[in-house]
């Protein structure tokens, strides 16, 4: 009980800090955007035959749903503060780096075949493993050197590699002793990457009831890998080469962790990604042989994310600097899930998305769903930040693991 109270107090303090960091104008702007979402949803529900996405269901905007959308808008406002507001000098630097990088990518044929940008990493055989405890959850903490090195000649590589803490990879593991079992790799969302993810993903329940081993790999610049404030290596921002290096390293690191799981005797490997982790999982499905891939509330177009969430007061400047056009799409193509063909069979691809999602928006999931040849999909009534607590999405993930053979309730 004391541990629970400490967590509640900590979460409250974090929420207060988050709200205090949001400019008043951005916070107030969340209100009309949420109301606008409600109005548009209501109109779409009345004009089903004229929808832009006829395969995606409409949702009637109840007060609870609009409130959930408002919370999404608040988080977007917080994330946009600073991260999506580059200084004029930085905007010019980014523009020049993007032009140089696109030329390099084109010369190396990475734009024609983005899988060439993601070489197979060396095997991981000797991570440091220590027993840890999070609340009542006992887990193993893995640590190993990433070994990721950007391609020669790509701008921003030196800046990215200078973030020393990021070169050490961490993973949180729940393993059963005895005979080999299936493994599920969970990939967290933006701002996560701590042992608390074990609880957020319900990993202890899956580990116990489904009889599987579960591993959480910390993505670059998250959790204990987060760079200090004195290090300039942003990830998921207008510093586009940081996005490219971050996503490329994420795929590299997760592939090494999966290789280690297979070395431990994994009988099958599935990947479940949420939000940013869903982006990585969808990209990973195009370069790695997996037995199952589940993506939740995904964004799959990084250039769209920047354009959609750029603050109104800086949009003109970043557009004038050429950061919202074709070059932005081109530089992100080498790390785009929409530019690679999934190697996972269509019957083992799964997508779920919230119809009130104001961060990724369900249209992003729709694009991936179409690109993936319309696999099993769950359109739940809810927002982005509510994905992990929504009963419908939780049940969908359980069914996905069962139908793909990753786990079966009480099978062990």
Buried (B, 14 or more C-beta within 10 A) or exposed (E): EEEEEEEEEEEEEEEEEBEEEBBEEBBEBBEEBBBEBBEEBBEBBEEEEEEEBEEBBBBEBEEEBBEBBBBBBBBBBBBBBEBBBBEEEBBBBBBEBBBBBBEBBEEBEBBEEBBBBBEEBEEBEEBEBEEEEBEEBEBBBBBBEBBBEBBEEBBBBEBBBEBEBBBBBBBBBBBBEEEEBBBBBBBBBBBBBBBBBBBBBBBBBBBEBBBBBBBBBBBBBBBBBBBEEEBEBBBBBBBBBBBBBBBBBBBBBBBBBBBBBBEBEBBBBBBBBBBBBBBBBBBBBBBBEBBBBBBBBBBBBBBBBBBBBBBEEBBEBBEEBBBBEEBBBBBBBBBBBBBBEBBBEEEBBBBBBBBBBBBBBBBBBBBBBEBBEEBBBBBBBBBBBBBBEBEEBBEBBBBBBBBBBBBBEEEB
